Amino acid sequence: MSSAREIRLFPDYSAPSPLWEDGGMVPADYDLPTELADALMQWQRYFDSHFDHERGWDAATDVAAYDAEGQRLADELRAALPEFLITLRLWWH
């Protein structure tokens, strides 16, 4: 039995994308819709701007917005890439 390939969705400091597969970044050749690809990059930039590894989030509203956008992006990725298992990781709280 073959298992689905997994893409993990989470930002990391200054990463070029919040998508990860097999310990590395997901290549840009998954042919994602432009709006989804742009939203993923915007979510990565949001994390970089509002989370500090020593201080945490700038404000409680930042983490709430981060969580909500992560959930929305995970749902869109599942629809765009149904052959993949999409795992959202929101451990930056």
N, C-alpha and C positions, 0 to 999 in steps of 0.2 A: 504494500500500500504506500503510495506516494503522499507526502504531506505538502501542504501549501508553503511556499516561501513566505517568510515573515519580514515585514517592514515595520520597524519601530519608529514611532513619531515622538520626538522630543528635541528641544533646542539644547545646544551645548555652547559654551563660551566661544564666540566668534566663529562658529561653524558655518560653512557655506550653505548648509541646508539642515532642517530639523528631521530629515529622513535618514534612517540607518538600516543597513541590511548586512548580516554576517560580519559584524564588527567594524564595518566601514560605511562610508557615505553611499547612499543610493545614487547611481549614475543619473545624469540628467536625461537619459534616453528612454524614460518610461512614457513619453508622449502624454504628459498630463495637460489638461486644459490650461491655457494661459492664465486665466483668472485664478485657478487653484494654485498653480505654481507661484504666482505673484503673492497670493495670500499666505502661502507657506513661508516665503522669504520675509514677508512683513511680520509674521509671528516670531520668526527667528530674531529679527531686528528689535522687536518689542522686548523679548527676553533680554537681549544684550543691553538694552537701554534702562530696564527697570529692575533687574535682579543683580545683586552683588553677592558673591560667595561668602563674604564676611558679615554683611549687614542684612542680607535677605532682600525682600521686596521693598520698593520705595513706599508703598502704601497697600492697605488691604484691598483697595479697589483694583490695584494692579494685578494681584493674584487672582481675583475673581474674573477679571477680563481675560487673563491668560488661560484659566481653566475653561471658560466658556468657548473661547476661540479654539482651543485644542480639541474639545469635543466636536465642534462643528467641522473642523478640518479632518478629523478622523472619519467622520461620517461621509464627507465628500470623497476622501481617498478610497474608502470601502466601495463607494459607488463607481468611482473611476477605475479602480483596479480590483475587480471582484475575484481575480485569481490569486490574490495575495491575502495573507492574514495581516491585518493592520492592528498593531498594538500601541495604544497611547500610554505614555508614561509621564505622569505629572508629579514627580517626586520633589520638586523644588519648593515645597511649602515649609 
